[in-house]
Amino acid sequence: MSEPRDVSQWAGEQAGAKGRVSTMASGLVGSEILKIAADIRELQRGGVEVCNLTVGDFDPSQFPIPTLLCTAIQDALATGQTNYPPSNGMPELRTAVQRFYKTRLGLDYPIDSILIAGGARPVIYGIYRALLDPGDVVVYPVPSWNNNHYCHLLGAQPLELICGPENNFLPTAGDLEAALPKARLVCLNSPLNPTGTAIDAEALRGICEAILAENHRREPLGERPVYLLYDHIYWMLTFEGTKHVTPPELLAEMARYTIFVDGISKAFAATGVRVGWAVGPVDVIKRMSAILGHVGAWAPRAEQVATVQLLDDAQACADYHEGFLAGLSTRLRRLHEGFQAMKASGLPVDSIPPMGAIYLTVHIAAFGKTTPTHQPLRSNEDIRKYLLDAARFGIVPFGAFGMAEAGQGWFRLSVGAVSEQDIIDALPRVDAALRALT
């Protein structure tokens, strides 16, 4: 064998070179949250312990996947379930999702309405790709997760609806009124990442009525309909009496225009297992299936086989969620109560009571104040960096979710990767850091 040839000078970063990648790729912005995570890793490499509330993920030492799921994956691998699955999903899993939606959500869909994919992200991409042509308008609220990036990938035109705390950062039919005539796709996420808030039946019904009215106007004119991407990946994670609702549950005709984004990643702490699904009108699902089949975005066969066992075992799901939801809600309540105590003591903070998902929304209005090292706090980024350095408290500003000026003072706190004790230990550090400001 000959000596390896050093090609590093040719394969390395091509500084100043133009036109080597597409216009789309060159303009694609990286994840803001990953940049924040890099700051935290740098501190941790130096031996600093951080209460890391930045990642929308789970630490398996805190929240392991269900034992049934783990064992079933191992058994499926041991019995040779390692070849390609069907591109639209194992028939057994598609029928298991069908049964799951019928028993848990009261929605009876045909089997051809169900598409399995390697997590929820390919599903979202498949919806965008199947429905949108370049220049089509996508309407979505901000804050929200990654709709701006998907619009960039598809060459779609984003139409952002700035939402505020008065409606738990979720849109109303009134917010959509002017946007709907231009829209090809409306995107909703409930419970919402980043806020942990959930849309109620009245607000969702109003949005659905507006979408149906718009489509009834378009249909006799031969115009393409507007669809609703309904991302409810967190629907099994609700607290404090919050009731999850779906568009077809409220108005059956919405099944013509609604595509669900769902999977096991959040509801069973199985983010790395990569099993997600879409449920929607058959014609759209078939086109999504063809697209994702070419991409090869299917979920691994063994994990699909195991997910059938999980979804079909109602008692195992209930037992798992009893402890899982208790752990999440306890952590979220600890944070909320801690910030409410700081607010009561006169500090410039507030928080929205947790409703679902793994997130708490916190307001930290420390603008105009100065740190002990004489650094003025002028932006969310200044506050984020100060709390990370002074309190070892890692949080994500709403600017990472599309809100720039409108999101000043608002932050997402994610509890999937921390213990309750981590939070208990961190809150006094945050209190002390805020009191040190002048």
KEPAGU-417413 format. One record per residue (C-alpha): chain; z, y, x. Coordinates in Angstrom, 3 decimals. Example, Ala and Ser with C-alpha at 12.3 -4.5 7.8 and 13.67 -1.06 7.14 Angstrom:
BEGIN
<unit->A&zz->7.800&yy->-4.500&xx->12.300> .
<unit->A&zz->7.140&yy->-1.060&xx->13.670> .
//
This chain:
BEGIN
<unit->A&zz->0.000&yy->0.000&xx->0.000> .
<unit->A&zz->-0.964&yy->3.403&xx->1.405> .
<unit->A&zz->1.463&yy->6.261&xx->1.947> .
<unit->A&zz->1.982&yy->8.409&xx->-1.189> .
<unit->A&zz->-0.097&yy->11.555&xx->-1.185> .
<unit->A&zz->1.762&yy->14.859&xx->-1.583> .
<unit->A&zz->0.096&yy->16.740&xx->-4.439> .
<unit->A&zz->3.031&yy->19.018&xx->-5.234> .
<unit->A&zz->1.143&yy->22.178&xx->-4.274> .
<unit->A&zz->-1.459&yy->21.364&xx->-6.915> .
<unit->A&zz->0.813&yy->19.949&xx->-9.611> .
<unit->A&zz->3.536&yy->22.577&xx->-9.397> .
<unit->A&zz->3.929&yy->25.737&xx->-11.446> .
<unit->A&zz->0.678&yy->27.694&xx->-11.362> .
<unit->A&zz->1.967&yy->31.234&xx->-10.938> .
<unit->A&zz->-0.422&yy->33.862&xx->-12.236> .
<unit->A&zz->-2.981&yy->31.340&xx->-13.458> .
<unit->A&zz->-4.536&yy->32.275&xx->-16.787> .
<unit->A&zz->-6.261&yy->30.212&xx->-19.437> .
<unit->A&zz->-4.771&yy->26.889&xx->-18.358> .
<unit->A&zz->-3.234&yy->26.229&xx->-21.775> .
<unit->A&zz->-4.152&yy->27.191&xx->-25.328> .
<unit->A&zz->-3.356&yy->30.572&xx->-26.801> .
<unit->A&zz->-0.969&yy->28.838&xx->-29.226> .
<unit->A&zz->0.881&yy->27.028&xx->-26.436> .
<unit->A&zz->1.114&yy->30.093&xx->-24.227> .
<unit->A&zz->2.647&yy->32.098&xx->-27.077> .
<unit->A&zz->5.123&yy->29.448&xx->-28.224> .
<unit->A&zz->8.715&yy->30.622&xx->-27.794> .
<unit->A&zz->11.343&yy->28.141&xx->-26.627> .
<unit->A&zz->14.541&yy->27.388&xx->-28.507> .
<unit->A&zz->17.048&yy->30.227&xx->-28.329> .
<unit->A&zz->19.878&yy->27.720&xx->-28.813> .
<unit->A&zz->18.800&yy->25.746&xx->-25.743> .
<unit->A&zz->19.071&yy->28.922&xx->-23.680> .
<unit->A&zz->22.639&yy->29.391&xx->-24.886> .
<unit->A&zz->23.396&yy->25.738&xx->-24.138> .
<unit->A&zz->22.284&yy->26.333&xx->-20.542> .
<unit->A&zz->24.992&yy->29.013&xx->-20.135> .
<unit->A&zz->27.607&yy->26.551&xx->-21.375> .
<unit->A&zz->26.403&yy->23.752&xx->-19.084> .
<unit->A&zz->26.699&yy->26.135&xx->-16.143> .
<unit->A&zz->30.378&yy->26.777&xx->-16.945> .
<unit->A&zz->31.046&yy->23.081&xx->-17.519> .
<unit->A&zz->29.500&yy->22.206&xx->-14.154> .
<unit->A&zz->32.112&yy->24.483&xx->-12.626> .
<unit->A&zz->34.903&yy->22.538&xx->-14.330> .
<unit->A&zz->35.470&yy->25.013&xx->-17.166> .
<unit->A&zz->36.343&yy->23.451&xx->-20.536> .
<unit->A&zz->34.458&yy->25.099&xx->-23.393> .
<unit->A&zz->34.935&yy->24.765&xx->-27.136> .
<unit->A&zz->31.231&yy->24.242&xx->-27.695> .
<unit->A&zz->30.300&yy->25.203&xx->-31.245> .
<unit->A&zz->26.622&yy->25.781&xx->-30.469> .
<unit->A&zz->24.905&yy->22.429&xx->-30.981> .
<unit->A&zz->23.717&yy->21.167&xx->-34.362> .
<unit->A&zz->24.507&yy->17.648&xx->-33.232> .
<unit->A&zz->27.358&yy->15.155&xx->-33.091> .
<unit->A&zz->29.426&yy->13.906&xx->-30.193> .
<unit->A&zz->29.548&yy->10.122&xx->-30.729> .
<unit->A&zz->33.123&yy->10.063&xx->-29.422> .
<unit->A&zz->34.053&yy->12.293&xx->-32.370> .
<unit->A&zz->31.597&yy->11.055&xx->-34.986> .
<unit->A&zz->30.034&yy->7.654&xx->-34.242> .
<unit->A&zz->27.280&yy->6.257&xx->-36.434> .
<unit->A&zz->28.309&yy->3.708&xx->-39.094> .
<unit->A&zz->29.275&yy->0.334&xx->-37.639> .
<unit->A&zz->26.897&yy->-1.348&xx->-40.071> .
<unit->A&zz->23.974&yy->0.723&xx->-38.777> .
<unit->A&zz->24.825&yy->0.068&xx->-35.129> .
<unit->A&zz->25.188&yy->-3.684&xx->-35.648> .
<unit->A&zz->22.029&yy->-3.893&xx->-37.747> .
<unit->A&zz->19.967&yy->-2.116&xx->-35.052> .
<unit->A&zz->21.235&yy->-4.563&xx->-32.422> .
<unit->A&zz->20.492&yy->-7.527&xx->-34.681> .
<unit->A&zz->16.972&yy->-6.256&xx->-35.414> .
<unit->A&zz->16.234&yy->-5.871&xx->-31.703> .
<unit->A&zz->17.646&yy->-9.322&xx->-30.982> .
<unit->A&zz->15.321&yy->-10.879&xx->-33.563> .
<unit->A&zz->12.211&yy->-9.245&xx->-32.100> .
<unit->A&zz->11.720&yy->-6.215&xx->-34.351> .
<unit->A&zz->10.089&yy->-4.311&xx->-31.502> .
<unit->A&zz->6.399&yy->-4.010&xx->-32.426> .
<unit->A&zz->4.625&yy->-1.200&xx->-34.257> .
<unit->A&zz->5.833&yy->-0.530&xx->-37.794> .
<unit->A&zz->3.336&yy->0.517&xx->-40.482> .
<unit->A&zz->2.387&yy->4.143&xx->-39.893> .
<unit->A&zz->3.839&yy->5.235&xx->-43.244> .
<unit->A&zz->7.035&yy->3.218&xx->-42.791> .
<unit->A&zz->8.308&yy->-0.305&xx->-43.327> .
<unit->A&zz->7.787&yy->-1.251&xx->-47.006> .
<unit->A&zz->11.404&yy->-2.437&xx->-47.133> .
<unit->A&zz->12.665&yy->0.992&xx->-46.070> .
<unit->A&zz->10.372&yy->2.903&xx->-48.393> .
<unit->A&zz->11.667&yy->0.878&xx->-51.346> .
<unit->A&zz->15.248&yy->1.335&xx->-50.087> .
<unit->A&zz->14.741&yy->5.122&xx->-50.089> .
<unit->A&zz->13.212&yy->4.808&xx->-53.549> .
<unit->A&zz->16.335&yy->2.982&xx->-54.787> .
<unit->A&zz->18.623&yy->5.427&xx->-52.973> .
<unit->A&zz->17.048&yy->8.465&xx->-54.643> .
<unit->A&zz->17.189&yy->6.809&xx->-58.032> .
<unit->A&zz->20.875&yy->5.848&xx->-57.801> .
<unit->A&zz->22.214&yy->8.818&xx->-55.837> .
<unit->A&zz->20.010&yy->11.709&xx->-56.999> .
<unit->A&zz->18.743&yy->10.445&xx->-60.347> .
<unit->A&zz->15.113&yy->10.843&xx->-59.215> .
<unit->A&zz->12.739&yy->7.943&xx->-59.883> .
<unit->A&zz->9.710&yy->8.321&xx->-57.582> .
<unit->A&zz->6.814&yy->5.866&xx->-57.098> .
<unit->A&zz->6.755&yy->4.038&xx->-53.778> .
<unit->A&zz->3.626&yy->5.932&xx->-52.679> .
<unit->A&zz->5.657&yy->9.156&xx->-52.824> .
<unit->A&zz->7.727&yy->8.060&xx->-49.811> .
<unit->A&zz->6.791&yy->8.452&xx->-46.137> .
<unit->A&zz->8.998&yy->7.374&xx->-43.221> .
<unit->A&zz->8.876&yy->9.275&xx->-39.926> .
<unit->A&zz->10.722&yy->9.594&xx->-36.625> .
<unit->A&zz->13.300&yy->12.036&xx->-37.942> .
<unit->A&zz->13.001&yy->15.155&xx->-40.089> .
<unit->A&zz->11.064&yy->17.301&xx->-37.607> .
<unit->A&zz->7.811&yy->15.308&xx->-37.860> .
<unit->A&zz->8.189&yy->15.485&xx->-41.637> .
<unit->A&zz->8.381&yy->19.286&xx->-41.511> .
<unit->A&zz->5.402&yy->19.434&xx->-39.174> .
<unit->A&zz->3.492&yy->17.048&xx->-41.457> .
<unit->A&zz->4.145&yy->19.271&xx->-44.485> .
<unit->A&zz->2.968&yy->22.372&xx->-42.660> .
<unit->A&zz->-0.098&yy->20.595&xx->-41.276> .
<unit->A&zz->-1.074&yy->18.949&xx->-44.585> .
<unit->A&zz->-0.792&yy->22.084&xx->-46.718> .
<unit->A&zz->-1.672&yy->25.066&xx->-44.541> .
<unit->A&zz->-4.861&yy->26.526&xx->-43.183> .
<unit->A&zz->-4.731&yy->29.269&xx->-40.534> .
<unit->A&zz->-3.647&yy->32.520&xx->-42.125> .
<unit->A&zz->-1.942&yy->30.925&xx->-45.131> .
<unit->A&zz->1.343&yy->32.592&xx->-46.046> .
<unit->A&zz->4.669&yy->30.773&xx->-45.638> .
<unit->A&zz->7.637&yy->32.375&xx->-47.400> .
<unit->A&zz->11.094&yy->31.557&xx->-46.097> .
<unit->A&zz->14.535&yy->33.153&xx->-45.986> .
<unit->A&zz->16.174&yy->34.283&xx->-42.807> .
<unit->A&zz->18.442&yy->33.169&xx->-41.368> .
<unit->A&zz->16.785&yy->29.758&xx->-41.278> .
<unit->A&zz->15.887&yy->27.113&xx->-38.743> .
<unit->A&zz->12.536&yy->27.099&xx->-36.895> .
<unit->A&zz->10.192&yy->28.188&xx->-39.698> .
<unit->A&zz->8.933&yy->30.939&xx->-37.392> .
<unit->A&zz->8.025&yy->28.351&xx->-34.756> .
<unit->A&zz->6.240&yy->26.059&xx->-37.224> .
<unit->A&zz->4.240&yy->29.033&xx->-38.483> .
<unit->A&zz->3.188&yy->29.748&xx->-34.914> .
<unit->A&zz->2.162&yy->26.124&xx->-34.348> .
<unit->A&zz->-0.082&yy->26.163&xx->-37.438> .
<unit->A&zz->-1.386&yy->29.718&xx->-37.235> .
<unit->A&zz->0.266&yy->30.475&xx->-40.573> .
<unit->A&zz->1.384&yy->33.927&xx->-41.656> .
<unit->A&zz->5.185&yy->34.175&xx->-41.966> .
<unit->A&zz->6.672&yy->36.212&xx->-44.782> .
<unit->A&zz->10.393&yy->36.493&xx->-44.142> .
<unit->A&zz->12.974&yy->37.282&xx->-46.818> .
<unit->A&zz->16.069&yy->38.823&xx->-45.275> .
<unit->A&zz->19.111&yy->37.358&xx->-47.054> .
<unit->A&zz->22.703&yy->38.540&xx->-46.799> .
<unit->A&zz->26.271&yy->37.425&xx->-47.430> .
<unit->A&zz->26.244&yy->38.661&xx->-51.034> .
<unit->A&zz->24.158&yy->35.564&xx->-51.913> .
<unit->A&zz->25.506&yy->33.312&xx->-49.164> .
<unit->A&zz->22.356&yy->34.056&xx->-47.137> .
<unit->A&zz->20.171&yy->32.234&xx->-49.675> .
<unit->A&zz->17.264&yy->33.719&xx->-51.662> .
<unit->A&zz->17.044&yy->34.359&xx->-55.387> .
<unit->A&zz->14.067&yy->34.357&xx->-57.733> .
<unit->A&zz->14.135&yy->38.140&xx->-57.534> .
<unit->A&zz->13.760&yy->37.994&xx->-53.763> .
<unit->A&zz->10.656&yy->35.815&xx->-54.193> .
<unit->A&zz->9.009&yy->37.849&xx->-56.939> .
<unit->A&zz->6.744&yy->39.994&xx->-54.770> .
<unit->A&zz->6.077&yy->37.253&xx->-52.221> .
<unit->A&zz->5.007&yy->34.385&xx->-54.493> .
<unit->A&zz->1.492&yy->35.629&xx->-55.365> .
<unit->A&zz->0.674&yy->35.554&xx->-51.640> .
<unit->A&zz->2.382&yy->32.259&xx->-50.841> .
<unit->A&zz->0.999&yy->28.816&xx->-50.107> .
<unit->A&zz->4.376&yy->27.365&xx->-49.090> .
<unit->A&zz->7.992&yy->28.323&xx->-49.826> .
<unit->A&zz->10.663&yy->26.803&xx->-47.576> .
<unit->A&zz->14.255&yy->26.255&xx->-48.676> .
<unit->A&zz->17.101&yy->24.467&xx->-46.908> .
<unit->A&zz->20.329&yy->23.585&xx->-48.729> .
<unit->A&zz->22.986&yy->23.183&xx->-47.474> .
<unit->A&zz->21.628&yy->25.781&xx->-45.095> .
<unit->A&zz->21.399&yy->25.676&xx->-41.327> .
<unit->A&zz->22.805&yy->27.974&xx->-39.927> .
<unit->A&zz->25.269&yy->29.148&xx->-42.590> .
<unit->A&zz->26.693&yy->25.969&xx->-44.136> .
<unit->A&zz->26.198&yy->27.523&xx->-47.586> .
<unit->A&zz->24.479&yy->25.803&xx->-50.529> .
<unit->A&zz->22.256&yy->27.063&xx->-53.325> .
<unit->A&zz->23.635&yy->26.706&xx->-56.840> .
<unit->A&zz->21.847&yy->25.341&xx->-59.890> .
<unit->A&zz->21.260&yy->28.724&xx->-61.513> .
<unit->A&zz->19.649&yy->30.266&xx->-58.423> .
<unit->A&zz->17.524&yy->27.200&xx->-57.736> .
<unit->A&zz->16.395&yy->26.993&xx->-61.351> .
<unit->A&zz->15.260&yy->30.632&xx->-61.202> .
<unit->A&zz->13.231&yy->29.952&xx->-58.050> .
<unit->A&zz->11.656&yy->26.841&xx->-59.599> .
<unit->A&zz->10.755&yy->28.712&xx->-62.788> .
<unit->A&zz->9.091&yy->31.408&xx->-60.683> .
<unit->A&zz->7.087&yy->28.816&xx->-58.701> .
<unit->A&zz->5.974&yy->27.044&xx->-61.883> .
<unit->A&zz->4.969&yy->30.323&xx->-63.500> .
<unit->A&zz->2.892&yy->31.231&xx->-60.451> .
<unit->A&zz->1.192&yy->27.829&xx->-60.440> .
<unit->A&zz->0.493&yy->28.015&xx->-64.169> .
<unit->A&zz->-1.233&yy->31.342&xx->-63.479> .
<unit->A&zz->-3.283&yy->29.873&xx->-60.625> .
<unit->A&zz->-4.336&yy->26.571&xx->-62.172> .
<unit->A&zz->-6.912&yy->27.824&xx->-64.728> .
<unit->A&zz->-8.363&yy->30.063&xx->-62.006> .
<unit->A&zz->-8.894&yy->27.088&xx->-59.690> .
<unit->A&zz->-6.587&yy->28.588&xx->-57.065> .
<unit->A&zz->-4.580&yy->26.404&xx->-54.716> .
<unit->A&zz->-0.944&yy->25.934&xx->-55.795> .
<unit->A&zz->2.184&yy->27.088&xx->-54.018> .
<unit->A&zz->4.423&yy->24.258&xx->-52.816> .
<unit->A&zz->8.150&yy->24.073&xx->-52.125> .
<unit->A&zz->9.394&yy->22.477&xx->-48.916> .
<unit->A&zz->12.929&yy->21.472&xx->-49.877> .
<unit->A&zz->14.847&yy->20.507&xx->-46.750> .
<unit->A&zz->18.066&yy->18.844&xx->-47.896> .
<unit->A&zz->18.855&yy->16.880&xx->-44.753> .
<unit->A&zz->22.542&yy->17.864&xx->-45.228> .
<unit->A&zz->22.757&yy->17.023&xx->-48.946> .
<unit->A&zz->25.348&yy->14.274&xx->-48.495> .
<unit->A&zz->27.593&yy->16.637&xx->-46.513> .
<unit->A&zz->29.133&yy->18.955&xx->-49.115> .
<unit->A&zz->32.750&yy->20.077&xx->-49.495> .
<unit->A&zz->35.168&yy->22.018&xx->-51.645> .
<unit->A&zz->33.577&yy->21.004&xx->-54.946> .
<unit->A&zz->30.057&yy->22.077&xx->-53.952> .
<unit->A&zz->27.418&yy->20.199&xx->-55.982> .
<unit->A&zz->24.020&yy->19.566&xx->-54.451> .
<unit->A&zz->21.058&yy->20.167&xx->-56.782> .
<unit->A&zz->17.336&yy->19.389&xx->-56.481> .
<unit->A&zz->14.278&yy->21.077&xx->-58.015> .
<unit->A&zz->12.974&yy->18.064&xx->-60.034> .
<unit->A&zz->16.484&yy->17.424&xx->-61.351> .
<unit->A&zz->16.440&yy->20.891&xx->-62.907> .
<unit->A&zz->12.772&yy->21.011&xx->-63.935> .
<unit->A&zz->10.868&yy->17.719&xx->-63.844> .
<unit->A&zz->7.478&yy->19.412&xx->-63.379> .
<unit->A&zz->8.650&yy->20.604&xx->-59.940> .
<unit->A&zz->7.966&yy->17.062&xx->-58.698> .
<unit->A&zz->4.267&yy->18.120&xx->-58.593> .
<unit->A&zz->5.035&yy->20.821&xx->-56.050> .
<unit->A&zz->8.200&yy->19.780&xx->-54.157> .
<unit->A&zz->8.232&yy->17.886&xx->-50.861> .
<unit->A&zz->11.679&yy->16.764&xx->-49.750> .
<unit->A&zz->12.722&yy->16.626&xx->-46.098> .
<unit->A&zz->15.466&yy->14.068&xx->-45.555> .
<unit->A&zz->16.803&yy->11.310&xx->-43.318> .
<unit->A&zz->19.894&yy->9.706&xx->-41.824> .
<unit->A&zz->20.329&yy->12.038&xx->-38.861> .
<unit->A&zz->22.915&yy->14.411&xx->-40.311> .
<unit->A&zz->24.392&yy->12.382&xx->-43.182> .
<unit->A&zz->25.280&yy->9.495&xx->-40.854> .
<unit->A&zz->25.667&yy->11.338&xx->-37.500> .
<unit->A&zz->22.543&yy->9.469&xx->-36.365> .
<unit->A&zz->20.546&yy->12.289&xx->-34.784> .
<unit->A&zz->19.280&yy->10.075&xx->-31.956> .
<unit->A&zz->18.347&yy->7.124&xx->-34.141> .
<unit->A&zz->15.290&yy->9.040&xx->-35.431> .
<unit->A&zz->14.794&yy->7.873&xx->-38.998> .
<unit->A&zz->13.651&yy->10.501&xx->-41.493> .
<unit->A&zz->11.518&yy->10.612&xx->-44.600> .
<unit->A&zz->9.500&yy->12.765&xx->-46.940> .
<unit->A&zz->9.465&yy->12.355&xx->-50.713> .
<unit->A&zz->6.879&yy->14.198&xx->-52.768> .
<unit->A&zz->3.628&yy->14.145&xx->-54.761> .
<unit->A&zz->1.481&yy->11.158&xx->-53.791> .
<unit->A&zz->-1.652&yy->13.098&xx->-52.818> .
<unit->A&zz->0.274&yy->15.269&xx->-50.346> .
<unit->A&zz->2.290&yy->12.353&xx->-48.969> .
<unit->A&zz->-0.897&yy->10.349&xx->-48.287> .
<unit->A&zz->-2.392&yy->13.231&xx->-46.280> .
<unit->A&zz->0.880&yy->13.653&xx->-44.364> .
<unit->A&zz->0.869&yy->9.932&xx->-43.634> .
<unit->A&zz->-2.646&yy->10.138&xx->-42.185> .
<unit->A&zz->-1.675&yy->13.106&xx->-39.997> .
<unit->A&zz->1.540&yy->11.581&xx->-38.653> .
<unit->A&zz->-0.214&yy->8.249&xx->-38.151> .
<unit->A&zz->-2.567&yy->9.924&xx->-35.679> .
<unit->A&zz->0.401&yy->11.596&xx->-33.972> .
<unit->A&zz->2.324&yy->8.313&xx->-33.779> .
<unit->A&zz->5.441&yy->9.937&xx->-35.230> .
<unit->A&zz->6.837&yy->6.818&xx->-36.890> .
<unit->A&zz->10.459&yy->5.773&xx->-36.655> .
<unit->A&zz->11.218&yy->2.732&xx->-34.431> .
<unit->A&zz->10.882&yy->-0.571&xx->-36.263> .
<unit->A&zz->14.381&yy->-1.903&xx->-35.517> .
<unit->A&zz->15.999&yy->1.319&xx->-36.691> .
<unit->A&zz->13.984&yy->1.213&xx->-39.908> .
<unit->A&zz->15.079&yy->-2.364&xx->-40.604> .
<unit->A&zz->18.709&yy->-1.369&xx->-39.984> .
<unit->A&zz->18.472&yy->1.697&xx->-42.231> .
<unit->A&zz->17.475&yy->-0.558&xx->-45.140> .
<unit->A&zz->20.808&yy->-2.353&xx->-44.832> .
<unit->A&zz->22.700&yy->0.930&xx->-44.635> .
<unit->A&zz->21.104&yy->2.585&xx->-47.675> .
<unit->A&zz->21.433&yy->-0.560&xx->-49.771> .
<unit->A&zz->25.160&yy->-0.933&xx->-49.065> .
<unit->A&zz->26.734&yy->1.663&xx->-51.348> .
<unit->A&zz->30.274&yy->0.678&xx->-50.386> .
<unit->A&zz->29.578&yy->0.968&xx->-46.660> .
<unit->A&zz->28.073&yy->4.422&xx->-47.212> .
<unit->A&zz->31.067&yy->5.518&xx->-49.297> .
<unit->A&zz->33.577&yy->4.192&xx->-46.762> .
<unit->A&zz->31.804&yy->5.931&xx->-43.903> .
<unit->A&zz->31.515&yy->9.245&xx->-45.702> .
<unit->A&zz->35.173&yy->9.248&xx->-46.665> .
<unit->A&zz->36.234&yy->9.588&xx->-43.047> .
<unit->A&zz->33.177&yy->11.520&xx->-41.877> .
<unit->A&zz->33.442&yy->14.248&xx->-44.504> .
<unit->A&zz->37.185&yy->14.535&xx->-44.002> .
<unit->A&zz->36.679&yy->15.075&xx->-40.272> .
<unit->A&zz->33.991&yy->17.702&xx->-40.753> .
<unit->A&zz->35.769&yy->19.601&xx->-43.535> .
<unit->A&zz->39.066&yy->19.633&xx->-41.608> .
<unit->A&zz->37.382&yy->21.191&xx->-38.592> .
<unit->A&zz->35.521&yy->23.741&xx->-40.694> .
<unit->A&zz->38.686&yy->24.669&xx->-42.591> .
<unit->A&zz->40.611&yy->25.072&xx->-39.316> .
<unit->A&zz->38.024&yy->27.545&xx->-38.094> .
<unit->A&zz->37.826&yy->29.397&xx->-41.399> .
<unit->A&zz->41.612&yy->29.666&xx->-41.725> .
<unit->A&zz->41.874&yy->30.775&xx->-38.103> .
<unit->A&zz->39.404&yy->33.612&xx->-38.576> .
<unit->A&zz->40.984&yy->34.598&xx->-41.881> .
<unit->A&zz->44.346&yy->34.855&xx->-40.107> .
<unit->A&zz->42.753&yy->37.098&xx->-37.458> .
<unit->A&zz->41.231&yy->39.214&xx->-40.234> .
<unit->A&zz->44.621&yy->39.534&xx->-41.942> .
<unit->A&zz->46.120&yy->40.743&xx->-38.662> .
<unit->A&zz->43.586&yy->43.571&xx->-38.462> .
<unit->A&zz->40.952&yy->42.128&xx->-36.142> .
<unit->A&zz->37.300&yy->42.927&xx->-37.039> .
<unit->A&zz->36.316&yy->39.416&xx->-38.144> .
<unit->A&zz->35.536&yy->37.524&xx->-41.328> .
<unit->A&zz->34.166&yy->34.132&xx->-42.380> .
<unit->A&zz->32.501&yy->32.520&xx->-45.391> .
<unit->A&zz->34.345&yy->29.505&xx->-46.845> .
<unit->A&zz->32.633&yy->26.225&xx->-45.874> .
<unit->A&zz->30.447&yy->24.606&xx->-48.521> .
<unit->A&zz->28.433&yy->21.980&xx->-46.660> .
<unit->A&zz->26.617&yy->20.793&xx->-43.537> .
<unit->A&zz->28.461&yy->21.141&xx->-40.206> .
<unit->A&zz->28.434&yy->24.930&xx->-39.927> .
<unit->A&zz->30.705&yy->27.889&xx->-40.539> .
<unit->A&zz->29.418&yy->31.446&xx->-40.817> .
<unit->A&zz->31.596&yy->33.995&xx->-39.014> .
<unit->A&zz->31.317&yy->37.776&xx->-38.779> .
<unit->A&zz->32.580&yy->39.421&xx->-35.588> .
<unit->A&zz->32.120&yy->43.188&xx->-35.780> .
<unit->A&zz->33.306&yy->44.203&xx->-32.311> .
<unit->A&zz->30.482&yy->46.651&xx->-31.683> .
<unit->A&zz->31.400&yy->49.814&xx->-29.825> .
<unit->A&zz->34.417&yy->48.212&xx->-28.201> .
<unit->A&zz->34.837&yy->47.710&xx->-24.469> .
<unit->A&zz->35.902&yy->44.600&xx->-22.576> .
<unit->A&zz->38.745&yy->44.563&xx->-20.017> .
<unit->A&zz->36.032&yy->44.705&xx->-17.314> .
<unit->A&zz->34.697&yy->47.919&xx->-18.905> .
<unit->A&zz->31.581&yy->46.344&xx->-20.414> .
<unit->A&zz->30.559&yy->47.837&xx->-23.787> .
<unit->A&zz->29.748&yy->45.433&xx->-26.636> .
<unit->A&zz->26.525&yy->46.667&xx->-28.204> .
<unit->A&zz->24.870&yy->43.513&xx->-29.530> .
<unit->A&zz->25.437&yy->39.986&xx->-30.755> .
<unit->A&zz->24.441&yy->38.750&xx->-27.330> .
<unit->A&zz->27.145&yy->40.909&xx->-25.719> .
<unit->A&zz->29.759&yy->39.468&xx->-28.099> .
<unit->A&zz->28.530&yy->35.914&xx->-27.554> .
<unit->A&zz->28.711&yy->36.213&xx->-23.772> .
<unit->A&zz->32.111&yy->37.903&xx->-23.896> .
<unit->A&zz->33.689&yy->35.178&xx->-26.042> .
<unit->A&zz->32.160&yy->32.493&xx->-23.843> .
<unit->A&zz->33.503&yy->34.081&xx->-20.665> .
<unit->A&zz->36.851&yy->35.350&xx->-21.968> .
<unit->A&zz->37.740&yy->32.652&xx->-24.518> .
<unit->A&zz->35.574&yy->29.686&xx->-23.472> .
<unit->A&zz->34.235&yy->29.763&xx->-27.039> .
<unit->A&zz->30.553&yy->28.915&xx->-27.486> .
<unit->A&zz->28.798&yy->30.250&xx->-30.623> .
<unit->A&zz->25.224&yy->31.059&xx->-31.714> .
<unit->A&zz->24.188&yy->34.492&xx->-33.041> .
<unit->A&zz->22.016&yy->34.681&xx->-36.146> .
<unit->A&zz->19.293&yy->36.196&xx->-33.969> .
<unit->A&zz->18.470&yy->32.594&xx->-33.030> .
<unit->A&zz->17.608&yy->31.994&xx->-36.694> .
<unit->A&zz->15.248&yy->34.890&xx->-37.285> .
<unit->A&zz->17.751&yy->37.678&xx->-37.896> .
<unit->A&zz->17.673&yy->40.439&xx->-35.330> .
<unit->A&zz->19.052&yy->43.791&xx->-36.465> .
<unit->A&zz->19.955&yy->42.462&xx->-39.930> .
<unit->A&zz->22.075&yy->39.714&xx->-38.371> .
<unit->A&zz->24.315&yy->41.938&xx->-36.298> .
<unit->A&zz->27.824&yy->40.525&xx->-36.161> .
<unit->A&zz->26.915&yy->37.170&xx->-37.733> .
<unit->A&zz->27.306&yy->33.857&xx->-35.893> .
<unit->A&zz->26.918&yy->30.111&xx->-36.515> .
<unit->A&zz->29.767&yy->27.796&xx->-35.514> .
<unit->A&zz->28.909&yy->24.070&xx->-35.479> .
<unit->A&zz->31.699&yy->21.474&xx->-35.507> .
<unit->A&zz->29.857&yy->18.193&xx->-34.873> .
<unit->A&zz->30.650&yy->18.015&xx->-31.171> .
<unit->A&zz->34.288&yy->19.156&xx->-31.024> .
<unit->A&zz->37.658&yy->17.717&xx->-31.930> .
<unit->A&zz->40.144&yy->19.362&xx->-34.252> .
<unit->A&zz->42.397&yy->19.872&xx->-31.234> .
<unit->A&zz->39.579&yy->21.693&xx->-29.407> .
<unit->A&zz->39.499&yy->24.174&xx->-32.286> .
<unit->A&zz->43.289&yy->24.504&xx->-32.466> .
<unit->A&zz->43.389&yy->25.264&xx->-28.732> .
<unit->A&zz->40.463&yy->27.702&xx->-28.854> .
<unit->A&zz->41.506&yy->29.967&xx->-31.719> .
<unit->A&zz->44.385&yy->31.643&xx->-29.826> .
<unit->A&zz->41.996&yy->32.308&xx->-26.934> .
<unit->A&zz->39.581&yy->34.046&xx->-29.318> .
<unit->A&zz->42.439&yy->36.041&xx->-30.846> .
<unit->A&zz->43.618&yy->37.156&xx->-27.398> .
<unit->A&zz->40.083&yy->38.037&xx->-26.257> .
<unit->A&zz->39.482&yy->40.222&xx->-29.319> .
<unit->A&zz->42.861&yy->41.936&xx->-28.917> .
<unit->A&zz->41.983&yy->42.731&xx->-25.291> .
<unit->A&zz->39.082&yy->44.931&xx->-26.407> .
<unit->A&zz->39.539&yy->48.681&xx->-26.414> .
//
